[in-house]
Amino acid sequence: MTALPLPQISAAAAYRLRLKRRTCLWRAFRARRRLRPVADNTARILPADIIVILVLRNEMQRLPFFLDYYRKLGAGHFLIVDNASDDGSSAWLLEKAQRGDLSLWQTSDSYRNSRFGLDWSGWLLMRYGHGHWCLTLDADELLAYPGMGRHDLRDLTDHLDQTGQKGFGAMMLDLFPKGPLALQEYDSRMPPTDLLRWFDAGPYRAVRQSPQGNLWLQGGARDRVFFATTPERAPTLNKIPLIRWHWRYSYTNATHAVLPRDLNALYDGPCGVLPSGVLLHTKFLPETIAQAPRQQQRAEHFHRPDLFDDYYALLGRGPDLWHPAAVRYRGPEQLAELGLCCPVEW
């Protein structure tokens, strides 16, 4: 793959994108009324804080490590929306909010009808993220980048500020265990990467989509195992999770795409020239097997849930994602050597 420039668009298309962005901002503003504050520590957010935004449901197994990971990496405050968890996530987060660096909201509204959580996170970004470096994530995503052992998020964002780069893109890299998922064991006190030690180094494919100009990157383990006969349905792997936020910005498809459209140029692919990282995707913990039929029944995670019945059926059987060409994960520097991210020139 090579770096892909943003495609040219017509004045009419540019106007439609402006309307789309305004619609997304209005939806986010309106959604504020559907969020019930449970622990509001936002008055403690400092001007230089890096903010993590997270929408979740039933992530108790991942939350302890997730918070510890990003606190150690330099996150200053967590803005979290709990979407009707029933596994203890909300109560656990409420307890942890006593530390003062976490604010929590609850909603029982439809994840799907809120643009898959973007209306909720969009309001938090609009209200609290303006002027801050904001890291918008899922609970199963761990940002990694070459040099992170010596340079935390503050160092990274300082470098981006100095070089005039408004954001930092990342490839979502599926990690998986060796052997059938149904035979694995996991303790929430351990790093997910202790179990999920393997990944696909390739192949990956990418194009720029019009009119927004967002990258469309596909490939890897889920493409190989679940979507071999329907690759067009394989998950999108490109994200721009870290942006110095302005209240006029809006994500339009998870963190895969953002408006204004020039922000999509912040990520030019794993083999691009701009500094980039990797989101280690820790989805494939053993609990995923039991979650699969429930997620299929709720039908909240895809625009056309009926097209993903085979995906849920296979996931529910606890498949073996490992194969002889899989690569053992050894750290972000390894990923840069493989061309899956572009290192920062510190």
C-alpha positions in Angstrom: 0.0 0.0 0.0 1.0 3.6 -0.6 -0.3 6.9 0.8 -3.6 7.8 -0.7 -4.5 11.5 -1.2 -7.9 12.9 -0.5 -10.1 12.8 -3.7 -11.3 16.0 -5.2 -15.1 16.7 -4.8 -17.5 19.1 -6.3 -18.8 22.3 -4.6 -22.2 20.6 -4.2 -20.7 17.6 -2.5 -18.7 19.9 -0.1 -22.0 21.7 0.7 -23.7 18.4 1.5 -20.9 17.5 3.9 -21.3 20.8 5.7 -24.9 20.0 6.2 -24.1 16.5 7.4 -21.6 17.9 9.9 -24.2 20.4 11.2 -26.8 17.6 11.5 -24.3 15.5 13.5 -23.6 18.4 15.8 -27.3 19.1 16.3 -27.9 15.4 17.1 -25.1 15.4 19.7 -26.4 18.6 21.3 -29.9 17.2 21.5 -28.6 13.9 22.9 -27.3 15.6 26.0 -30.8 15.3 27.5 -30.6 11.5 27.3 -27.4 11.3 29.4 -27.9 11.0 33.2 -24.8 12.2 35.1 -23.8 9.7 37.8 -20.4 11.0 38.8 -19.6 14.5 37.4 -15.9 15.4 38.1 -15.6 17.5 35.0 -14.8 20.6 37.1 -11.5 18.9 37.8 -10.4 18.8 34.1 -7.3 20.8 33.7 -6.5 22.9 30.6 -3.6 20.6 29.6 -5.4 17.3 30.3 -5.7 14.7 27.6 -9.2 13.3 27.7 -10.3 9.8 27.0 -13.9 9.4 25.8 -15.5 5.9 26.1 -19.0 4.5 25.4 -19.5 1.0 26.8 -21.8 -1.8 27.7 -20.8 -4.8 29.9 -17.0 -4.4 29.8 -16.2 -5.3 33.4 -13.5 -7.8 32.3 -11.6 -5.1 30.4 -12.1 -2.0 32.5 -9.5 -2.5 35.2 -6.7 -2.9 32.7 -8.1 -0.3 30.4 -8.1 2.5 33.0 -4.7 1.5 34.4 -3.2 1.4 30.9 -4.3 4.8 29.9 -3.6 6.4 33.3 0.0 5.1 33.0 0.1 6.4 29.4 -0.8 9.9 30.6 -4.5 10.4 30.2 -5.8 13.2 32.5 -9.5 12.5 32.6 -12.0 9.9 31.5 -15.5 10.7 30.2 -17.5 7.5 30.1 -21.1 6.7 29.0 -22.5 3.4 30.3 -25.2 2.1 28.1 -27.3 0.0 30.5 -24.6 -2.4 31.6 -25.8 -5.3 33.8 -22.4 -6.9 34.6 -21.4 -4.5 37.3 -19.5 -2.1 35.1 -21.5 0.9 36.2 -21.1 0.3 39.9 -17.4 -0.4 39.5 -16.9 2.8 37.6 -18.9 4.8 40.1 -16.5 3.6 42.8 -13.5 4.5 40.7 -14.9 7.9 40.0 -14.1 8.9 43.6 -10.5 9.3 42.5 -11.7 12.4 40.7 -10.3 11.8 37.2 -13.4 10.0 35.9 -16.8 11.3 35.0 -19.7 8.9 34.3 -23.0 9.1 32.6 -25.7 6.5 32.1 -28.3 6.0 29.4 -30.6 3.1 28.4 -31.3 4.5 24.9 -30.6 2.5 21.8 -26.9 2.4 20.9 -27.9 1.9 17.2 -30.3 4.8 17.2 -27.7 7.1 18.7 -25.5 6.6 15.6 -23.8 3.7 17.5 -23.0 5.9 20.4 -21.6 8.9 18.4 -24.4 11.2 19.5 -23.4 10.6 23.2 -19.7 10.8 22.7 -20.2 13.7 20.3 -21.9 15.7 23.1 -19.1 15.0 25.5 -16.5 16.0 22.9 -18.5 19.2 22.2 -19.0 20.2 25.8 -15.7 19.1 27.4 -13.3 18.3 24.7 -12.9 21.7 22.9 -9.2 22.7 22.9 -8.1 19.4 24.4 -6.3 16.5 22.9 -9.1 13.8 23.0 -8.7 10.1 22.6 -12.0 8.4 21.6 -11.9 4.7 22.1 -13.7 1.4 22.6 -13.0 -0.6 25.7 -11.2 -3.2 23.7 -8.7 -0.8 22.1 -5.2 -0.2 23.4 -3.3 2.6 21.6 0.3 1.6 20.9 3.0 3.5 19.1 6.8 3.2 18.6 8.7 4.9 21.4 5.8 4.8 23.9 8.1 3.2 26.5 9.9 6.5 26.7 7.3 9.0 25.5 3.8 9.1 27.0 0.7 10.8 25.5 1.8 14.2 26.7 5.1 13.8 24.8 3.2 12.6 21.7 0.7 15.4 21.7 3.4 18.0 22.4 5.2 16.7 19.3 2.1 16.8 17.2 1.5 20.4 18.4 5.0 21.4 17.4 4.7 19.9 14.0 1.3 21.3 13.3 -0.5 18.0 13.1 -4.0 18.1 14.5 -4.5 14.3 15.0 -2.9 10.9 15.1 -4.3 8.0 13.1 -4.0 4.3 13.9 -4.7 0.9 12.3 -6.9 -1.4 14.3 -5.0 -4.7 14.7 -6.9 -7.8 15.7 -5.1 -9.8 18.3 -6.0 -13.4 19.0 -4.8 -16.4 21.0 -3.2 -19.6 19.8 -5.8 -22.4 19.8 -9.6 -22.4 19.9 -11.2 -19.4 21.6 -13.5 -21.8 23.4 -10.6 -23.4 25.3 -8.9 -20.2 26.5 -9.0 -18.8 30.0 -8.6 -15.1 31.0 -8.4 -13.2 34.3 -9.4 -9.6 34.2 -6.4 -8.7 36.4 -4.0 -9.7 33.6 -3.2 -7.7 30.4 -5.3 -8.9 27.5 -2.1 -9.2 25.5 -0.9 -12.0 27.8 -3.5 -14.1 26.2 -4.0 -12.4 22.8 -0.4 -12.7 21.6 -0.8 -13.1 17.8 -1.8 -11.1 14.8 -1.8 -11.1 11.0 1.0 -9.0 9.4 -1.0 -8.9 6.2 -2.5 -8.7 3.7 -4.3 -5.4 4.1 -6.0 -3.3 1.4 -7.0 0.4 1.5 -8.8 2.9 -0.7 -10.0 6.5 -0.1 -13.8 6.9 0.0 -15.6 9.8 -1.6 -16.9 12.3 -0.7 -15.6 12.4 2.9 -12.1 11.3 1.9 -11.8 8.8 4.8 -9.5 5.8 4.3 -11.1 2.4 4.1 -8.7 -0.2 5.4 -9.6 -3.9 5.5 -7.9 -7.2 6.0 -6.4 -9.2 8.9 -7.8 -11.9 11.1 -11.5 -11.1 11.0 -11.4 -10.6 7.2 -9.6 -14.0 6.9 -11.8 -16.0 9.3 -15.2 -14.5 9.2 -15.5 -12.7 5.8 -13.4 -14.8 3.4 -16.3 -15.1 1.0 -17.7 -11.6 1.5 -14.6 -9.4 2.0 -16.6 -6.2 1.3 -18.3 -6.7 4.7 -15.0 -7.1 6.6 -14.5 -4.6 9.4 -13.0 -1.2 8.7 -9.6 -1.0 10.4 -8.6 2.6 10.0 -9.3 5.1 12.8 -8.3 8.6 13.9 -8.8 8.2 17.6 -6.6 11.1 18.8 -7.5 14.7 17.8 -7.0 18.1 19.2 -10.7 18.7 19.4 -12.8 21.6 18.2 -16.5 21.8 19.0 -17.3 22.1 15.3 -15.7 18.7 14.6 -17.8 15.5 14.3 -17.1 11.9 13.9 -19.4 10.3 11.3 -18.7 6.6 11.4 -17.1 5.5 14.7 -13.7 7.1 14.6 -13.2 5.8 11.1 -14.3 9.1 9.5 -14.5 12.7 10.7 -15.7 16.1 9.4 -14.5 18.6 8.3 -13.2 16.2 5.6 -9.6 17.5 5.6 -9.2 15.9 9.0 -9.4 12.5 7.3 -6.0 13.2 5.7 -4.5 12.9 9.2 -4.2 9.2 8.6 -2.7 8.1 5.3 -2.5 4.4 6.1 0.0 2.0 7.7 2.5 2.7 5.0 1.9 6.4 4.8 4.3 9.3 5.7 2.4 10.7 8.6 3.2 9.4 12.1 0.7 6.8 13.1 0.1 4.1 15.7 -1.9 0.9 16.2 -5.0 0.2 18.2 -4.4 -3.3 19.6 -7.9 -4.8 19.3 -8.5 -7.1 22.2 -12.0 -8.3 21.2 -11.2 -12.0 21.2 -11.3 -12.8 24.9 -13.2 -15.9 25.9 -16.2 -13.9 27.0 -16.9 -13.0 23.4 -18.4 -16.5 22.9 -21.2 -15.9 25.3 -21.7 -12.3 24.2 -22.2 -13.3 20.5 -25.8 -14.6 20.7 -26.8 -11.7 22.9 -25.4 -9.1 20.5 -27.0 -10.9 17.6 -30.4 -10.8 19.4 -30.0 -7.1 20.3 -29.0 -6.2 16.7 -27.4 -2.9 17.8 -24.0 -3.1 16.2 -24.4 -3.1 12.4 -26.4 -1.1 9.9 -27.7 -4.3 8.5 -27.6 -6.8 11.4 -29.3 -9.5 9.3 -26.2 -9.8 7.1 -24.0 -10.8 10.0 -25.8 -14.0 11.2 -23.0 -16.2 10.0 -20.4 -14.0 11.7 -22.2 -14.4 15.1 -22.8 -18.1 14.6 -19.1 -18.8 14.0 -18.0 -16.5 16.8 -20.4 -18.2 19.2 -18.6 -21.6 18.5 -15.3 -20.2 19.8 -13.2 -20.6 16.6 -9.4 -20.9 16.3 -8.2 -17.7 14.7 -4.5 -18.8 14.8 -2.8 -20.0 11.6 0.8 -20.8 10.7 1.5 -17.4 9.2 0.4 -15.6 12.4 3.0 -13.3 14.0 3.6 -13.1 17.7 3.2 -9.6 19.1 6.4 -8.2 20.7 5.7 -4.5 20.8 5.0 -1.4 18.8 8.5 -1.2 17.4 7.9 -4.5 15.7 4.8 -3.2 14.1 6.7 -0.3 12.7 9.3 -2.7 11.2 6.4 -4.6 9.6 5.0 -1.4 8.1 1.8 -1.4 10.1 2.5 2.1 11.6 4.8 5.0 11.0 7.1 6.0 13.8 7.2 9.5 15.3 10.6 11.3 14.7 11.0 12.4 18.3 
